[in-house]
Amino acid sequence: MTTALVLDIEGTTSPTASVYGALFGYVRERLDEWVQRHGSGPGKQLLDDARRYAGRLDATDPEMARLLREWLDANVKCEPLKNIQGLISGEGFRDGRLHGEFFPDVAPALRRWRADGARVYCYSSGSERNQRDWFTYARTGRLDELIDGYFDLASAGSKRTAAAYRHISEVIGIGPADIVFLSDSPDELGAAATAGWSVLGVARAGEPTRPVPPHHWITSFDQVDAHSPVPSSTQDLPNDTVERSTP
């Protein structure tokens, strides 16, 4: 019996457009002002972290704002950007301008899995703070109470490395054989499988994903039973899926 399900967010629990559109757009519009406001204040450490990551220790604040926008537009998955992004978007969640967006099958599945005794975690390149806000300020009502914990680049490492999944297993105290990872990224699924986890690919209609072997793929969380989450055969998949590039 699987005792833990670990979920990706973008393309898995939530539409890609809601992340790239509303969330990234909100952050992009406010980067200049945020950098100006925090260049010598509480956010200075985060900006210095970004300078070190870029190898630009002498970069001015306006140069850093421009670089952060470039990273955001390219969906660069680096810790300094994700931490800054989490702080900026946090303001939007708290003033009601941002909401977590989820596919309609997600909330019922979370409640069903928890009722069946499973533990549920999230692992995303977005900061833990950003993930928590996404579930707490879900448009249809709070979902954070259904999540047992969050992992990001800082707490676990790259989602494309098996070491990250081994680390998560150690932290939550559940053996690899009792964990299933759900994601729309074949690279992430492969890394988790290498770490000994069971994996399920999620290929939702309208999302930029194409199922690739050898993984099992589903189209909805309705197909996942916490007691036996990996089906014996691949499910019927949407015809409009396309191969996804995973930057």
C-alpha positions, 0 to 999 in steps of 0.5 A, spaced: 500 500 500 502 506 498 503 511 504 505 517 500 503 521 494 508 527 491 505 532 486 508 536 481 504 542 480 505 546 474 501 541 468 499 536 474 495 539 479 494 546 475 494 549 468 500 551 465 497 557 463 495 559 470 502 559 472 505 562 466 500 567 465 497 570 472 503 568 477 509 570 472 505 576 470 504 579 476 511 578 478 514 581 472 510 587 473 513 588 480 520 586 479 523 593 478 519 596 484 521 590 488 528 591 487 528 598 488 525 597 494 529 592 497 536 593 494 538 596 501 533 593 505 531 586 507 531 583 500 538 585 499 541 578 501 536 575 496 539 580 490 546 578 492 544 571 492 542 572 485 548 576 483 552 570 485 548 565 481 549 570 475 556 571 476 555 578 476 557 581 483 558 588 481 551 588 477 547 594 479 539 594 482 536 596 475 541 590 471 539 585 476 531 587 475 532 586 468 536 579 469 531 577 473 525 578 468 530 575 463 530 569 468 523 569 469 521 569 461 525 563 460 523 559 466 530 559 469 529 554 475 534 557 480 533 558 487 534 566 488 529 567 482 524 562 486 525 565 492 524 572 490 518 570 486 515 567 492 516 574 496 513 578 490 507 573 489 506 572 496 503 580 496 498 578 491 495 572 494 494 576 501 491 582 497 486 577 493 489 579 486 492 572 486 489 565 487 491 558 486 488 555 480 487 547 480 484 542 475 477 540 478 479 533 479 484 535 484 481 537 490 476 531 491 482 527 489 486 530 495 480 529 500 479 522 498 487 520 498 487 523 505 481 519 507 484 513 505 490 514 510 495 516 504 500 522 506 500 528 500 506 532 499 508 537 493 515 538 490 515 543 485 521 548 483 517 554 486 519 556 493 516 552 498 512 559 500 509 560 493 507 553 493 504 554 500 500 560 498 498 557 492 494 551 496 492 556 501 489 561 497 486 556 492 480 560 488 475 554 490 477 554 497 483 552 502 487 546 500 493 547 504 490 543 510 490 537 505 498 537 504 503 534 509 509 538 506 512 542 501 519 541 497 523 545 493 530 547 490 532 549 496 530 543 500 530 538 496 534 540 489 533 539 482 527 535 480 531 531 475 536 528 479 535 521 483 538 524 489 533 529 490 527 524 491 532 519 495 532 526 500 525 527 500 524 519 502 529 520 508 525 527 510 518 524 510 520 517 513 517 513 508 521 508 503 521 509 496 517 503 495 511 506 498 511 513 495 508 515 488 510 521 484 505 524 479 508 529 474 507 531 467 515 531 466 518 525 463 525 527 466 522 528 473 519 521 472 525 518 470 529 521 476 524 519 481 523 512 478 531 511 478 530 513 486 526 507 487 519 511 487 513 509 483 511 514 478 505 516 474 505 521 468 499 526 468 497 528 461 491 533 461 487 535 455 490 542 453 496 541 456 503 541 453 505 534 454 506 528 450 506 521 454 512 517 453 514 510 455 516 507 459 511 510 464 504 509 466 500 515 464 493 518 466 489 524 464 485 525 471 486 524 478 480 520 478 484 514 476 488 514 482 487 510 488 491 511 494 491 503 495 493 501 488 495 508 484 499 505 478 495 502 473 496 495 470 496 498 463 496 505 460 490 509 460 487 512 454 490 519 453 488 525 450 489 526 442 491 533 443 497 532 447 504 534 444 511 533 446 513 538 452 520 541 453 522 541 460 526 547 461 
